[in-house]
Each structure stands twice: as C-alpha cells, then as structure tokens.
Amino acid sequence: MALFLLYSYSSLTANFYSDKFENQNIDMCNSLASCFFYTMNMGIRNGGGLADSMEPYEYGKDSKFGLKLVFDLSYFIIINTIILNIVFGVIIDTFGDMRDEAFRRQEILDSTCLICLNQKQDIDASEIKFKAHTEVHHNIWDYINFIVYLQSKQKKLLSYVEEEALLCIEKRGTDWIPLKSTFLLDSEDDATFNEEEALEKLNTKFDAFQESIVT
C-alpha cells in the first residue's frame, strides 16, 4: 500500500513537477525509477513532506499553484502522517507483544514447576520450598540429561522402565513425566509420613509399573 502510494506520487511528480526540485544540478526525474527513489528518499525524510525539497509556485501567477498545494498537503497527510504512523505503530505493537510474551514466559518460570506443573503457592504451602523443588527434586536439566542418556544408550541395554520412557519420548508423550503429581510433595502433605512407608509405597508403584510393561 505504501509503495503503491509512493509510486503514484512519483508518477505525478515526474509528469508535472519535475522542474521544481531545489537541486537543479541533478535531473532527478529523468526516468520514472529515479523519480520514485528520489521522491521516496526526500519525501519520507523531510518533516514537511516532499514540498520541503521543491520550490513553490507563486500565488496568483502560476496556474499550477492550486494543484501543487493539494499535491503537497495530500502527500504530507497521507504519506508522512498516516502511512508512517501506521508503520511505526505496527513496529511498536510488535515489540510490545514480544515484551509481553517475554514477561508471560518469565512469570510462568517464576510461578510454575515446568516438570510437574504444580504452582508455586501449592509447593510453598508444604515444607518443600519452590526453589528447592525446581532446583533439586524437579530440575529440568536432570530430565534433559535423562532424555539424552536414553537416546544415546543401546536399546538392548535398556531396562523395562527406560525402554518405556524412551518409547513415550519418541511418541512425544508425557506419561513418563509426573504431571500434577510429585512423590515428595505428596509425602509432605501426609501427616503420618515416614521414610519406610514412603519407600514401600514407591516400590509397590514401581512393581506395578513393571508388571504393566511386561503384560
């Protein structure tokens, strides 16, 4: 749209006002292409539009005065005011959206465990603090290292659990990730929790999981 309008104004300039440029040492409109580039360069950079680089017609003596006045004012209003503001508005909105997206991502990182997706307030409500939970219990780099370990290990050396986890990873599944649940967090909420019961519960879940894989 902007290029079309600039091309239209350069065509009018080449046909009717090419002799009014202040710099007479250069024939700026010896072709439509040169006229387009010169008018775009000077018109956009000038605060008052293309008229700042052209000599005015004398009122009452030149018959083109009225048409040139309309030409200059329309160029300033359409190109310098409306089109440029639209372009700058789009650029500003784009950077604003990028900033908002960056803030939103940082807010998620600061308030959500990326592994189990439990919220910070829920984790802090237990004896486990959010920072310790995300850095020790559910450190995202530990999970990345685990994925690399599974992918680099020979498949014939994988255990049943590792093979099932690798299968989920290859299918882009999340069954192997403790979404919305964490054993340590659940244990902290249990008033009767003790280490032996926790290990027994974990072993029971592990045996059931192995049986489901075998079957």
Buried (B, 14 or more C-beta within 10 A) or exposed (E): EBEEBBBEBBBBBBEEBBEBBEEEEEBBBEEBEBBBBBBBEBBBEBEEBBBBBBEEBEEEEEEEBEBBBEBBEBBBEBBBEEBEEEEEEEEEEEEEEEEEEEEEEEEEEEEBBEBBBBEBEBBEEBEBEBEEBBEEBBBEEEBEEBBEEBEEBEEEEBEEEBBBBBBBBEEEEEEBBBEEEBBBBBBBEEEEEEEEEBEEBEEEEEEEEBEEEEE
